[in-house]
């Protein structure tokens, strides 16, 4: 644990809280990609297979439970909550996310650090998380206008990954045997996907205008 990882965890948590606030306060999931939320649920379930076998710390266990529980709750609300599901943008959220799952799993079978079930699923979750935001970004581009809470949700998700890159840099220079190269490369790819969004987010913030993405 270091300040960069803690900041990353907190911004990740903030993104989830903002999304839950949007759903709870507005009873709407307009502008939110169900495909991305389902991908994140798969990411957390695959990554935390060790939840009940390897205890690292109370903080670590609580964060795992929060990420798994919140992702499943969001998917449930978008699919089954009587009021929320009516606002879901079916026609805009058409990204074939199952292709991302399939390609990430094949890549994990080919490129991993150890050939064990837990390590393969860990690598799979890392690869899948790197591209999980794609359906959300595509949906926002198609819709054009981005409401405030949705914009903040995506911003905090991108900031979380940025802090984790700083965390990996810090660990590389302070730990003798730091070798999570799969996470580092995937994290750089994931951060690059946010570049366009961050540009328009900064422009809207600078001009105190509503966030709009080019369609």
N, C-alpha and C positions, 0 to 999 in steps of 0.2 A: 504494500500500500504506500502510495505517495500522494502529494497534493494534486498532481495531474490526473491520476486515476480517480481520486475522490471527486474532483471537479467533473470528470467525465460521467461518473455514476450519478452525480446530482443533476446534471443537465439531462441525462437520459431519463431519470425519474421525473424531472420537470416536464419533459415532453409527454410522458404518459399522463401526468396530472392535468396538463392543459387539454389533452384529448378527452379525458374523462370529464373534465369541466364542461367542455363544449357539448358533449353528448348529454350530460346530466342537466345542464342549465337550459339548453335550447331544445332538448328532445329531438335533436337532428344530427345526422352524420353526413350531411351534404358536404361535398368536397373531400371526403375521406374515402380512401380506397380500401374496400374489404379485402381485395387480393393482397395488398401489402400487410394488412393486419393478420391475415391467415399465414402469410409467410413468416412474420415475426413470431407467431405462436409456435410454428414448426421449429424455428430457430431456437427458441428457449427450451422447448421440450427435448430437442436433440442435444443441446449443449449441456443441459443440467441432468443428465442421466445419473450422475453421481450424487444427486441431492441427498439421498438417504443412505449412502454408503461411505462417502468421504466428507468428514466434518473439518472445515478449515477455521471458521470462526462464526459467531452468532451473526455478525454483520453480513458475512458472505451468504449464509443460509437464508437470512431474511430477504436479502436482495434477490436471490434466486426465486423465492416464493412470490415476491411482489411482481417480478417480471412475468413469471408463468401465469399467475392468477390474473393479473391485469390484462394480459394479451388475450387470454381465453374469455374474460368478461367482455372485452370490447367486441370480439368476434360474435359472441352470443347476442349482445345488444343489437349489433348491426343486422344479424340474421333473424332474430326471433322477437325482439322487443316490439310490441304492437305499434308504438308511435315512432320509434327511431327508424325502423326498417322501411317505413314509407318514404323517408327522405333520401334513401340510398340511390346514388346515381348509376343505375344499372347500365344505361346506354353509353356512359363515358368510361366506366371501369371494365374494359374488355380485354385487358392485357392477359396473355396466356401464361399465367404464373406457374402452371404446372411444368412448363418447359424449364423455368429457372430451378425448380426443385429437382427435376431429373438431371439436368446438366451439372448442378452443384454436387449431387450424390455421385455421379460418374467421376467427376473431378476428384472428389474425396477418396474414392477407391483407387485412383491412379496416383494422386499426390497427397501424402500424409506423412506424419513424423514417425508413427509406429503403427504396425498392422495389427491393431486391436479394435474390438467393437467400439469401445469408448472413444479412442482417438480418431477413428474414422468418422464417427458421428460428430465429434468436436470439429474436425476439419470441415465436414459438411455444413455445420451450422455457421462457421466462419465464412465460407464461400457464399452461402445463401444470404447471410446478413448483408454482405457487400452489395448485393443487387436487389435486396428486398424493397428498397425505396422506389425502384423503377415504376411499378404500377401507379404509385402515388404521384410521382412527378409527371407521368403521362396524363393522368386524370386532370391534374392542375393545368397542364398546358392546353388540354382540350377545352376546359371550362373557361380559361382566360382569367377571370376575376378570382381572387383568393381572399376569403374572409380573414379577419384578424387572428382568431384562435387557430385556424388551420395553418396560417403562415407561421405563427409562433411555434406550433407543434413541429413542423418540418425544420424550422430554424434550430430548435433545441436538439433535435435528432442529429443534425449536421454538426452542431457544436460539440455534442457528446463524442462523436468520432474524432473531431479535431483534437480534443483533450487527450483522447486515448493515443493518438499519434505522438503527442508530447510525452505521454507516459512511457511509450516504448523507447523513445529516444533517451529519456532519462534512465531507464532500466539498462539500456545497452551500455551506457557509460558508467553505471554504478554496480552492475552485476557481472560476475565473471563468466557465467554460463547461460546468458540470456540467448535463447535460440527460437523464439516464436516468430520465425520468418513468414510463415503462412498467414498469421494474423496481421503482420506489418504490411505485407503486399496487398492483402485483401482490404485492409483499412485505407490504404492510399487510393485504391480503386473506388471504394465507397465514397471517400471524401471528394474525389474528382467529380462524381456524379452530382454532387451538391453545388458545384461551382457556378453554374448558370443561375440556379435558384438564389444563391447568396448575392450574386450581382444585382438581380432585380429587387431582392429584399433590401439591400443597402440603398439602392436608388429611391425606393419608396419611403424608406425611413428618412433619408436625407431631405427629400422633398415634402415630407409629411403628407404623403398621398397614399391612396389605396394600392395594395400590392396587385400588380397585373403581370401575367406571364405571356410572352408571345405565343400565339396558337399555331 
